[in-house]
Amino acid sequence: MEKILITGAYGQLGSEVKDISQSFPTATFTYTDRDDLDITDVDAVVRFIAEGKFTTLINCAAYTAVDKAESEKEVAQAINGTAAGILAKACKDANAKFVHVSTDFVFDGTIARPLLEDDAVNPLSVYGSTKLDGEKLVLANNPDALIIRTSWVYSSFGNNFVKTVLRLCKERESLNIIFDQIGTPTYAKDLARAILEIATGKEWKSGLYHYSNEGVASWYDFAIAIRDIAGLKTPIYPIETSQYPTPAVRPKYSVLNKKKFKDTFKISIPYWRDSLVNCMQIIK
């Protein structure tokens, strides 16, 4: 029986893991957030893992306020960087498997093809830089760890782009949405299921992998799909990134190549719009 510890259990991904955990009867789950466990405290982490006798830790904890991170670098670094390294080392010392979730924001968006795991990284934001630091610390402290980079995550839990677009479509006469940033929306429930299938599988295959839903979209495409699936009529107009300046710079192109993930784990990945329909049925 696997004993799995989830950190960041009340965020989008952690909440989805909790929601589908009953579908994995070969494991027991313990859910923590910052009120239960300070993941930046080495002694607290080591003690918690030892006392719980956990066989696997899935780190869903992250500082994800991309623009706010520009002015809160130390906080973002502590959670996205330092804590990731602490958790990785504690798992190595306890002989427990470690899964860490990273981001497409480690790339600068200048490679105009689906991005491979070994493509050059060059984050444009504090958020991206701290997540890259987390990747480096995880691999340095625990070479047997598994890191999954993902992109544009949304869920029926928490605050996200889907819920924001739904709200604004009802509040405003029209919306302006960026069309020149290209990536792939990822339903957190799909990612959660994939991670749990890997964590409870018979064979552990460590390394760095890319996972998002299938397909490609701009934020404008994403917003149009949300509006149409909801049956709303609010006009949505495409704008360039330069027309909507933000504190943090985003990559213009961050579509992830998932061939390595699919070849290794043999897990099917849903098309992004199909998953969006499923999520919005739950929100509705």
C-alpha atoms as a printed R data frame, in Angstrom:
    type eleno elety resid chain resno       x      y       z
1   ATOM     1    CA   MET     A     1   0.000  0.000   0.000
2   ATOM     2    CA   GLU     A     2   1.480  3.303  -1.124
3   ATOM     3    CA   LYS     A     3   1.435  6.090   1.481
4   ATOM     4    CA   ILE     A     4   1.311  9.335  -0.476
5   ATOM     5    CA   LEU     A     5   1.871 12.813   0.962
6   ATOM     6    CA   ILE     A     6   0.451 15.770  -0.959
7   ATOM     7    CA   THR     A     7   1.849 19.257  -0.326
8   ATOM     8    CA   GLY     A     8  -0.076 22.288  -1.552
9   ATOM     9    CA   ALA     A     9  -3.224 20.234  -1.126
10  ATOM    10    CA   TYR     A    10  -5.698 23.120  -1.384
11  ATOM    11    CA   GLY     A    11  -4.476 24.639  -4.619
12  ATOM    12    CA   GLN     A    12  -5.913 23.727  -8.015
13  ATOM    13    CA   LEU     A    13  -3.798 20.628  -8.604
14  ATOM    14    CA   GLY     A    14  -3.828 19.440  -4.997
15  ATOM    15    CA   SER     A    15  -7.599 19.795  -4.850
16  ATOM    16    CA   GLU     A    16  -7.981 17.735  -8.027
17  ATOM    17    CA   VAL     A    17  -5.697 15.023  -6.605
18  ATOM    18    CA   LYS     A    18  -7.871 14.891  -3.508
19  ATOM    19    CA   ASP     A    19 -11.045 14.780  -5.601
20  ATOM    20    CA   ILE     A    20  -9.982 11.716  -7.614
21  ATOM    21    CA   SER     A    21  -7.914  9.919  -4.960
22  ATOM    22    CA   GLN     A    22 -10.713  7.425  -4.235
23  ATOM    23    CA   SER     A    23 -10.082  6.054  -7.729
24  ATOM    24    CA   PHE     A    24  -6.680  4.824  -6.517
25  ATOM    25    CA   PRO     A    25  -7.502  2.266  -3.782
26  ATOM    26    CA   THR     A    26  -3.940  0.915  -3.634
27  ATOM    27    CA   ALA     A    27  -2.802  4.114  -1.899
28  ATOM    28    CA   THR     A    28  -3.593  6.121   1.204
29  ATOM    29    CA   PHE     A    29  -3.280  9.901   1.092
30  ATOM    30    CA   THR     A    30  -2.286 12.638   3.525
31  ATOM    31    CA   TYR     A    31  -3.009 16.219   2.485
32  ATOM    32    CA   THR     A    32  -1.077 19.216   3.790
33  ATOM    33    CA   ASP     A    33  -0.889 22.914   3.123
34  ATOM    34    CA   ARG     A    34   1.165 25.656   4.782
35  ATOM    35    CA   ASP     A    35  -0.964 25.544   7.950
36  ATOM    36    CA   ASP     A    36  -0.123 21.846   8.378
37  ATOM    37    CA   LEU     A    37   3.501 21.778   7.221
38  ATOM    38    CA   ASP     A    38   6.024 24.547   6.584
39  ATOM    39    CA   ILE     A    39   7.853 23.158   3.545
40  ATOM    40    CA   THR     A    40  10.616 25.755   3.964
41  ATOM    41    CA   ASP     A    41  11.508 24.289   7.396
42  ATOM    42    CA   VAL     A    42  14.028 21.470   6.935
43  ATOM    43    CA   ASP     A    43  13.535 19.901  10.359
44  ATOM    44    CA   ALA     A    44   9.742 20.029  10.116
45  ATOM    45    CA   VAL     A    45   9.786 18.369   6.686
46  ATOM    46    CA   VAL     A    46  12.196 15.605   7.713
47  ATOM    47    CA   ARG     A    47  10.206 14.873  10.866
48  ATOM    48    CA   PHE     A    48   6.837 14.851   9.073
49  ATOM    49    CA   ILE     A    49   8.010 12.435   6.380
50  ATOM    50    CA   ALA     A    50   9.689 10.131   8.913
51  ATOM    51    CA   GLU     A    51   6.701 10.026  11.258
52  ATOM    52    CA   GLY     A    52   4.262  9.392   8.396
53  ATOM    53    CA   LYS     A    53   6.424  6.691   6.805
54  ATOM    54    CA   PHE     A    54   5.440  8.026   3.385
55  ATOM    55    CA   THR     A    55   6.483  6.125   0.272
56  ATOM    56    CA   THR     A    56   5.768  9.008  -2.126
57  ATOM    57    CA   LEU     A    57   5.534 12.805  -1.950
58  ATOM    58    CA   ILE     A    58   3.743 14.792  -4.650
59  ATOM    59    CA   ASN     A    59   4.650 18.464  -4.408
60  ATOM    60    CA   CYS     A    60   1.711 20.542  -5.625
61  ATOM    61    CA   ALA     A    61   2.788 23.570  -3.583
62  ATOM    62    CA   ALA     A    62   3.847 26.627  -5.572
63  ATOM    63    CA   TYR     A    63   3.838 30.403  -5.567
64  ATOM    64    CA   THR     A    64   1.860 30.998  -8.765
65  ATOM    65    CA   ALA     A    65   0.981 34.721  -8.646
66  ATOM    66    CA   VAL     A    66   3.115 35.472 -11.705
67  ATOM    67    CA   ASP     A    67   2.870 39.271 -11.650
68  ATOM    68    CA   LYS     A    68   2.973 39.597  -7.867
69  ATOM    69    CA   ALA     A    69   6.179 37.537  -7.799
70  ATOM    70    CA   GLU     A    70   7.991 40.433  -9.480
71  ATOM    71    CA   SER     A    71   7.727 42.347  -6.194
72  ATOM    72    CA   GLU     A    72   7.810 39.311  -3.867
73  ATOM    73    CA   LYS     A    73  10.898 37.527  -5.159
74  ATOM    74    CA   GLU     A    74  12.034 36.234  -1.748
75  ATOM    75    CA   VAL     A    75   8.674 34.624  -1.003
76  ATOM    76    CA   ALA     A    76   8.462 33.081  -4.482
77  ATOM    77    CA   GLN     A    77  12.026 31.796  -4.204
78  ATOM    78    CA   ALA     A    78  11.370 30.242  -0.785
79  ATOM    79    CA   ILE     A    79   8.359 28.266  -2.022
80  ATOM    80    CA   ASN     A    80   9.264 27.539  -5.651
81  ATOM    81    CA   GLY     A    81  12.997 27.091  -5.182
82  ATOM    82    CA   THR     A    82  14.270 26.432  -1.675
83  ATOM    83    CA   ALA     A    83  11.320 24.340  -0.489
84  ATOM    84    CA   ALA     A    84  11.441 22.146  -3.588
85  ATOM    85    CA   GLY     A    85  15.040 21.313  -2.811
86  ATOM    86    CA   ILE     A    86  14.231 20.596   0.833
87  ATOM    87    CA   LEU     A    87  11.405 18.224  -0.067
88  ATOM    88    CA   ALA     A    88  13.519 16.454  -2.675
89  ATOM    89    CA   LYS     A    89  16.396 15.813  -0.264
90  ATOM    90    CA   ALA     A    90  14.078 14.694   2.519
91  ATOM    91    CA   CYS     A    91  12.497 12.145   0.161
92  ATOM    92    CA   LYS     A    92  15.892 10.883  -0.966
93  ATOM    93    CA   ASP     A    93  17.005 10.414   2.644
94  ATOM    94    CA   ALA     A    94  13.728  8.635   3.481
95  ATOM    95    CA   ASN     A    95  13.890  6.453   0.347
96  ATOM    96    CA   ALA     A    96  10.560  7.912  -0.814
97  ATOM    97    CA   LYS     A    97   9.600  8.750  -4.391
98  ATOM    98    CA   PHE     A    98   9.312 12.460  -5.197
99  ATOM    99    CA   VAL     A    99   7.135 14.130  -7.844
100 ATOM   100    CA   HIS     A   100   7.585 17.853  -8.469
101 ATOM   101    CA   VAL     A   101   5.506 20.069 -10.766
102 ATOM   102    CA   SER     A   102   7.143 22.844 -12.787
103 ATOM   103    CA   THR     A   103   6.119 25.199 -15.573
104 ATOM   104    CA   ASP     A   104   6.422 26.239 -19.218
105 ATOM   105    CA   PHE     A   105   7.543 29.648 -17.915
106 ATOM   106    CA   VAL     A   106  11.115 28.332 -17.669
107 ATOM   107    CA   PHE     A   107  11.273 28.994 -21.451
108 ATOM   108    CA   ASP     A   108  11.553 32.384 -23.176
109 ATOM   109    CA   GLY     A   109   9.173 31.631 -26.042
110 ATOM   110    CA   THR     A   110  11.662 32.123 -28.873
111 ATOM   111    CA   ILE     A   111  11.591 28.501 -30.107
112 ATOM   112    CA   ALA     A   112   8.609 28.287 -32.468
113 ATOM   113    CA   ARG     A   113   7.977 24.541 -32.234
114 ATOM   114    CA   PRO     A   114   6.694 22.268 -29.435
115 ATOM   115    CA   LEU     A   115   9.325 22.411 -26.697
116 ATOM   116    CA   LEU     A   116  11.410 19.411 -25.690
117 ATOM   117    CA   GLU     A   117  12.645 18.676 -22.183
118 ATOM   118    CA   ASP     A   118  16.257 19.408 -23.133
119 ATOM   119    CA   ASP     A   119  15.604 22.658 -25.007
120 ATOM   120    CA   ALA     A   120  17.430 25.704 -23.654
121 ATOM   121    CA   VAL     A   121  15.727 27.380 -20.699
122 ATOM   122    CA   ASN     A   122  15.711 31.143 -20.225
123 ATOM   123    CA   PRO     A   123  12.917 32.375 -17.930
124 ATOM   124    CA   LEU     A   124  11.660 35.916 -18.493
125 ATOM   125    CA   SER     A   125  10.027 36.427 -15.081
126 ATOM   126    CA   VAL     A   126  10.754 36.015 -11.389
127 ATOM   127    CA   TYR     A   127   8.143 33.253 -11.289
128 ATOM   128    CA   GLY     A   128   9.856 31.376 -14.121
129 ATOM   129    CA   SER     A   129  13.300 31.898 -12.572
130 ATOM   130    CA   THR     A   130  12.240 30.578  -9.180
131 ATOM   131    CA   LYS     A   131  10.573 27.547 -10.735
132 ATOM   132    CA   LEU     A   132  13.746 26.816 -12.709
133 ATOM   133    CA   ASP     A   133  15.764 27.121  -9.484
134 ATOM   134    CA   GLY     A   134  13.364 24.581  -7.985
135 ATOM   135    CA   GLU     A   135  14.016 22.151 -10.845
136 ATOM   136    CA   LYS     A   136  17.778 22.485 -10.402
137 ATOM   137    CA   LEU     A   137  17.620 21.981  -6.631
138 ATOM   138    CA   VAL     A   138  15.333 18.965  -6.972
139 ATOM   139    CA   LEU     A   139  17.662 17.224  -9.419
140 ATOM   140    CA   ALA     A   140  20.780 18.170  -7.455
141 ATOM   141    CA   ASN     A   141  19.338 16.861  -4.175
142 ATOM   142    CA   ASN     A   142  17.480 13.871  -5.576
143 ATOM   143    CA   PRO     A   143  18.537 12.557  -9.018
144 ATOM   144    CA   ASP     A   144  15.799  9.911  -8.812
145 ATOM   145    CA   ALA     A   145  13.029 12.548  -8.642
146 ATOM   146    CA   LEU     A   146  10.347 12.995 -11.294
147 ATOM   147    CA   ILE     A   147   9.641 16.534 -12.560
148 ATOM   148    CA   ILE     A   148   6.647 17.384 -14.735
149 ATOM   149    CA   ARG     A   149   6.492 20.730 -16.512
150 ATOM   150    CA   THR     A   150   2.980 21.837 -17.379
151 ATOM   151    CA   SER     A   151   1.211 24.929 -18.747
152 ATOM   152    CA   TRP     A   152  -1.840 27.186 -18.449
153 ATOM   153    CA   VAL     A   153  -3.441 25.202 -15.616
154 ATOM   154    CA   TYR     A   154  -7.120 25.652 -14.741
155 ATOM   155    CA   SER     A   155  -9.640 23.761 -12.604
156 ATOM   156    CA   SER     A   156 -13.110 23.847 -11.115
157 ATOM   157    CA   PHE     A   157 -11.239 24.650  -7.884
158 ATOM   158    CA   GLY     A   158  -9.629 27.997  -7.065
159 ATOM   159    CA   ASN     A   159  -9.258 31.115  -9.175
160 ATOM   160    CA   ASN     A   160  -8.124 30.811 -12.780
161 ATOM   161    CA   PHE     A   161  -8.539 32.075 -16.341
162 ATOM   162    CA   VAL     A   162 -11.694 30.053 -17.009
163 ATOM   163    CA   LYS     A   163 -13.549 31.482 -14.030
164 ATOM   164    CA   THR     A   164 -12.284 34.989 -14.745
165 ATOM   165    CA   VAL     A   165 -13.519 34.908 -18.344
166 ATOM   166    CA   LEU     A   166 -16.914 33.550 -17.264
167 ATOM   167    CA   ARG     A   167 -17.263 36.329 -14.695
168 ATOM   168    CA   LEU     A   168 -16.129 39.119 -17.020
169 ATOM   169    CA   CYS     A   169 -18.417 37.932 -19.817
170 ATOM   170    CA   LYS     A   170 -21.317 38.551 -17.475
171 ATOM   171    CA   GLU     A   171 -20.026 41.834 -16.078
172 ATOM   172    CA   ARG     A   172 -18.749 43.638 -19.186
173 ATOM   173    CA   GLU     A   173 -20.079 44.563 -22.609
174 ATOM   174    CA   SER     A   174 -16.948 43.199 -24.317
175 ATOM   175    CA   LEU     A   175 -13.496 41.742 -23.555
176 ATOM   176    CA   ASN     A   176 -10.026 42.245 -25.021
177 ATOM   177    CA   ILE     A   177  -7.832 39.124 -24.846
178 ATOM   178    CA   ILE     A   178  -4.223 38.583 -25.950
179 ATOM   179    CA   PHE     A   179  -3.850 36.564 -29.159
180 ATOM   180    CA   ASP     A   180  -0.058 36.497 -29.657
181 ATOM   181    CA   GLN     A   181   0.858 34.262 -26.703
182 ATOM   182    CA   ILE     A   182   0.567 30.617 -27.749
183 ATOM   183    CA   GLY     A   183   0.446 27.555 -25.495
184 ATOM   184    CA   THR     A   184  -1.906 24.822 -24.327
185 ATOM   185    CA   PRO     A   185  -4.563 25.010 -21.583
186 ATOM   186    CA   THR     A   186  -4.240 22.136 -19.114
187 ATOM   187    CA   TYR     A   187  -7.084 20.802 -16.987
188 ATOM   188    CA   ALA     A   188  -5.650 20.133 -13.528
189 ATOM   189    CA   LYS     A   189  -7.802 17.002 -13.152
190 ATOM   190    CA   ASP     A   190  -6.116 15.420 -16.193
191 ATOM   191    CA   LEU     A   191  -2.683 16.251 -14.786
192 ATOM   192    CA   ALA     A   192  -3.650 14.958 -11.339
193 ATOM   193    CA   ARG     A   193  -4.829 11.647 -12.777
194 ATOM   194    CA   ALA     A   194  -1.649 11.227 -14.803
195 ATOM   195    CA   ILE     A   195   0.533 11.921 -11.754
196 ATOM   196    CA   LEU     A   196  -1.380  9.436  -9.601
197 ATOM   197    CA   GLU     A   197  -1.158  6.748 -12.276
198 ATOM   198    CA   ILE     A   198   2.610  7.234 -12.326
199 ATOM   199    CA   ALA     A   199   2.950  7.409  -8.518
200 ATOM   200    CA   THR     A   200   0.967  4.214  -7.971
201 ATOM   201    CA   GLY     A   201   2.463  2.349 -10.919
202 ATOM   202    CA   LYS     A   202   4.638 -0.726 -10.549
203 ATOM   203    CA   GLU     A   203   7.713  0.806 -12.190
204 ATOM   204    CA   TRP     A   204   9.237  4.166 -11.219
205 ATOM   205    CA   LYS     A   205  10.721  6.123 -14.143
206 ATOM   206    CA   SER     A   206  12.389  9.266 -12.881
207 ATOM   207    CA   GLY     A   207  13.399 12.246 -14.993
208 ATOM   208    CA   LEU     A   208  12.064 15.458 -16.517
209 ATOM   209    CA   TYR     A   209   8.837 15.292 -18.544
210 ATOM   210    CA   HIS     A   210   6.414 17.650 -20.270
211 ATOM   211    CA   TYR     A   211   2.650 17.324 -19.781
212 ATOM   212    CA   SER     A   212  -0.196 19.523 -20.972
213 ATOM   213    CA   ASN     A   213  -3.426 18.748 -22.730
214 ATOM   214    CA   GLU     A   214  -3.188 18.100 -26.469
215 ATOM   215    CA   GLY     A   215  -3.508 20.865 -29.045
216 ATOM   216    CA   VAL     A   216  -2.531 24.502 -29.344
217 ATOM   217    CA   ALA     A   217  -4.322 27.754 -28.503
218 ATOM   218    CA   SER     A   218  -3.810 31.433 -27.832
219 ATOM   219    CA   TRP     A   219  -5.358 33.072 -24.792
220 ATOM   220    CA   TYR     A   220  -7.858 34.564 -27.249
221 ATOM   221    CA   ASP     A   221  -8.768 31.095 -28.576
222 ATOM   222    CA   PHE     A   222  -9.088 29.860 -24.995
223 ATOM   223    CA   ALA     A   223 -11.420 32.735 -24.059
224 ATOM   224    CA   ILE     A   224 -13.588 32.243 -27.159
225 ATOM   225    CA   ALA     A   225 -13.975 28.547 -26.305
226 ATOM   226    CA   ILE     A   226 -14.944 29.349 -22.704
227 ATOM   227    CA   ARG     A   227 -17.558 31.866 -23.852
228 ATOM   228    CA   ASP     A   228 -19.025 29.587 -26.506
229 ATOM   229    CA   ILE     A   229 -19.206 26.492 -24.274
230 ATOM   230    CA   ALA     A   230 -20.986 28.606 -21.642
231 ATOM   231    CA   GLY     A   231 -23.488 29.769 -24.266
232 ATOM   232    CA   LEU     A   232 -22.648 33.434 -23.748
233 ATOM   233    CA   LYS     A   233 -22.636 36.150 -26.423
234 ATOM   234    CA   THR     A   234 -20.164 38.733 -25.080
235 ATOM   235    CA   PRO     A   235 -17.949 40.077 -27.895
236 ATOM   236    CA   ILE     A   236 -14.254 39.188 -27.408
237 ATOM   237    CA   TYR     A   237 -11.602 41.055 -29.373
238 ATOM   238    CA   PRO     A   238  -7.975 39.974 -29.986
239 ATOM   239    CA   ILE     A   239  -5.189 42.289 -28.814
240 ATOM   240    CA   GLU     A   240  -1.386 42.117 -28.842
241 ATOM   241    CA   THR     A   241   0.692 41.617 -25.707
242 ATOM   242    CA   SER     A   242   1.998 45.180 -26.088
243 ATOM   243    CA   GLN     A   243  -1.554 46.485 -25.627
244 ATOM   244    CA   TYR     A   244  -1.855 44.812 -22.212
245 ATOM   245    CA   PRO     A   245   1.405 45.412 -20.281
246 ATOM   246    CA   THR     A   246   1.951 43.349 -17.123
247 ATOM   247    CA   PRO     A   247   4.721 43.391 -14.468
248 ATOM   248    CA   ALA     A   248   5.920 39.930 -15.536
249 ATOM   249    CA   VAL     A   249   6.942 39.085 -19.105
250 ATOM   250    CA   ARG     A   250   5.348 35.918 -20.517
251 ATOM   251    CA   PRO     A   251   6.808 33.632 -23.201
252 ATOM   252    CA   LYS     A   252   5.203 34.199 -26.607
253 ATOM   253    CA   TYR     A   253   5.286 30.482 -27.470
254 ATOM   254    CA   SER     A   254   5.317 27.700 -24.885
255 ATOM   255    CA   VAL     A   255   3.628 24.668 -26.433
256 ATOM   256    CA   LEU     A   256   5.105 21.573 -24.778
257 ATOM   257    CA   ASN     A   257   6.167 18.469 -26.714
258 ATOM   258    CA   LYS     A   258   4.766 15.469 -24.804
259 ATOM   259    CA   LYS     A   259   6.290 12.631 -26.829
260 ATOM   260    CA   LYS     A   260   8.686 11.573 -24.061
261 ATOM   261    CA   PHE     A   261   5.844 11.445 -21.525
262 ATOM   262    CA   LYS     A   262   3.553  9.428 -23.804
263 ATOM   263    CA   ASP     A   263   6.273  7.019 -24.907
264 ATOM   264    CA   THR     A   264   7.419  6.403 -21.318
265 ATOM   265    CA   PHE     A   265   4.150  6.112 -19.424
266 ATOM   266    CA   LYS     A   266   1.670  5.071 -22.147
267 ATOM   267    CA   ILE     A   267  -0.914  7.479 -20.689
268 ATOM   268    CA   SER     A   268  -3.370  9.047 -23.140
269 ATOM   269    CA   ILE     A   269  -3.747 12.826 -23.007
270 ATOM   270    CA   PRO     A   270  -7.104 14.515 -23.759
271 ATOM   271    CA   TYR     A   271  -7.543 17.371 -26.241
272 ATOM   272    CA   TRP     A   272  -7.683 20.723 -24.438
273 ATOM   273    CA   ARG     A   273 -11.167 21.739 -25.606
274 ATOM   274    CA   ASP     A   274 -12.722 18.392 -24.605
275 ATOM   275    CA   SER     A   275 -11.265 18.784 -21.119
276 ATOM   276    CA   LEU     A   276 -12.498 22.372 -20.948
277 ATOM   277    CA   VAL     A   277 -16.044 21.128 -21.634
278 ATOM   278    CA   ASN     A   278 -15.698 18.599 -18.792
279 ATOM   279    CA   CYS     A   279 -14.415 21.216 -16.357
280 ATOM   280    CA   MET     A   280 -17.100 23.733 -17.221
281 ATOM   281    CA   GLN     A   281 -19.831 21.148 -16.665
282 ATOM   282    CA   ILE     A   282 -18.557 20.843 -13.099
283 ATOM   283    CA   ILE     A   283 -18.344 24.631 -12.658
284 ATOM   284    CA   LYS     A   284 -21.870 25.026 -13.991
